[in-house]
Amino acid sequence: MSTIFPKLTGSEFDAMVDRGAFDCIEGKKVELIRGELRFMNPAGPIHDDHIDYLTRWSHNSATQTIANIRVQCGFVCDDNRPEPDILWLLPRRYGRTRPTAQEVMLLIEVSDSSLSSDLQLKADI
């Protein structure tokens, strides 16, 4: 018999993060996509190389007055909490708040093993 878990809201996920609910899963990222927790394995060397290249490209292409570049950080998109590989955000300090979808200028997701789900689930978001 399988157990069906209720879908989480973005604010419930945020509260879990604030309380350290995911601290015990070192080395993995957690996203909230369509009410479900998605655990991702640590990146491999090819993925890391692409992220390194895109990070350097981003910083060389945009000054701080054009965009705030974030690497593998989350943002708020309705009740979703994706953590794309590269974000170009409106230039400001975000301090204690996560950026919102309205503040995202460019989002880059490097995919290999997760390509099919990224093209379906994340692309719709």
C-alpha positions as CSV (number, residue, x, y, z in Angstrom):
1,M,0.0,0.0,0.0
2,S,1.5,3.4,-1.0
3,T,1.2,6.5,1.0
4,I,0.0,9.7,-0.7
5,F,1.5,12.8,0.7
6,P,-0.3,16.1,0.4
7,K,1.2,18.8,-1.9
8,L,3.3,21.4,-0.1
9,T,2.8,25.1,-0.5
10,G,5.7,27.5,-1.1
11,S,5.2,29.0,2.4
12,E,5.2,25.5,4.0
13,F,8.4,24.7,2.1
14,D,10.0,28.0,3.2
15,A,9.1,27.2,6.8
16,M,10.7,23.8,6.5
17,V,13.9,25.3,5.1
18,D,14.0,28.0,7.9
19,R,13.7,25.2,10.5
20,G,16.5,23.1,9.0
21,A,14.3,20.3,7.8
22,F,16.8,19.5,5.0
23,D,20.1,20.0,6.8
24,C,20.5,16.2,7.2
25,I,20.8,15.6,3.4
26,E,24.2,17.2,2.8
27,G,25.3,17.2,-0.8
28,K,21.9,17.2,-2.3
29,K,19.7,20.1,-3.5
30,V,16.0,20.2,-2.7
31,E,13.4,22.0,-4.9
32,L,9.7,22.4,-4.6
33,I,8.1,21.8,-7.9
34,R,4.3,21.6,-8.3
35,G,3.9,20.9,-4.6
36,E,6.4,18.0,-4.5
37,L,9.9,17.8,-3.1
38,R,12.5,17.0,-5.7
39,F,15.9,15.8,-4.4
40,M,18.8,16.2,-6.8
41,N,22.1,14.3,-6.7
42,P,25.4,16.3,-6.5
43,A,26.6,17.4,-9.9
44,G,29.2,15.6,-11.8
45,P,32.4,17.0,-13.4
46,I,30.8,17.8,-16.8
47,H,27.9,19.7,-15.2
48,D,30.3,21.5,-12.9
49,D,32.4,22.5,-15.9
50,H,29.4,24.0,-17.7
51,I,28.3,25.9,-14.6
52,D,31.8,27.3,-14.2
53,Y,31.9,28.4,-17.9
54,L,28.5,30.0,-17.7
55,T,29.3,31.7,-14.4
56,R,32.4,33.3,-15.9
57,W,30.5,34.2,-19.1
58,S,27.7,35.8,-17.0
59,H,30.1,37.9,-14.9
60,N,32.0,39.0,-18.0
61,S,28.8,39.9,-19.8
62,A,26.9,41.8,-17.1
63,T,28.1,44.4,-14.7
64,Q,26.5,44.8,-11.3
65,T,24.4,47.6,-12.6
66,I,22.9,45.3,-15.3
67,A,22.2,42.1,-13.3
68,N,22.8,40.3,-10.1
69,I,24.3,36.9,-11.0
70,R,23.4,34.0,-8.8
71,V,24.6,30.4,-9.1
72,Q,22.5,27.5,-8.0
73,C,20.2,29.6,-5.8
74,G,16.4,29.5,-5.6
75,F,13.7,31.9,-6.3
76,V,10.0,32.2,-5.7
77,C,7.7,31.3,-8.6
78,D,4.1,31.1,-7.2
79,D,4.2,28.0,-5.0
80,N,7.3,26.6,-6.7
81,R,10.9,26.9,-5.4
82,P,13.2,26.0,-8.3
83,E,17.0,26.3,-8.0
84,P,18.3,26.8,-11.5
85,D,22.0,26.7,-12.2
86,I,22.4,30.4,-13.2
87,L,20.0,33.3,-12.6
88,W,20.4,36.9,-13.8
89,L,18.3,39.0,-11.5
90,L,17.3,42.7,-11.4
91,P,20.3,44.4,-9.8
92,R,19.6,44.8,-6.1
93,R,20.5,43.2,-2.8
94,Y,18.0,40.5,-1.8
95,G,19.0,40.1,1.9
96,R,16.3,38.2,3.7
97,T,14.0,37.6,0.8
98,R,14.2,35.3,-2.2
99,P,14.0,36.8,-5.6
100,T,10.7,36.4,-7.4
101,A,9.9,35.3,-10.9
102,Q,9.3,38.9,-11.9
103,E,12.9,39.8,-10.9
104,V,14.4,37.0,-13.1
105,M,16.0,38.4,-16.3
106,L,17.6,35.2,-17.5
107,L,17.5,31.6,-16.1
108,I,19.8,28.9,-17.2
109,E,19.4,25.2,-16.3
110,V,22.2,22.9,-17.3
111,S,20.6,19.4,-17.8
112,D,21.9,16.0,-18.7
113,S,20.3,13.2,-16.7
114,S,17.4,15.5,-15.7
115,L,16.8,16.8,-19.2
116,S,13.4,15.2,-19.9
117,S,11.9,16.3,-16.6
118,D,13.4,19.7,-16.8
119,L,11.9,20.2,-20.3
120,Q,8.5,19.1,-19.0
121,L,8.1,20.2,-15.4
122,K,10.4,23.2,-15.1
123,A,9.9,24.6,-18.6
124,D,6.2,25.0,-17.8
125,I,7.0,26.9,-14.6
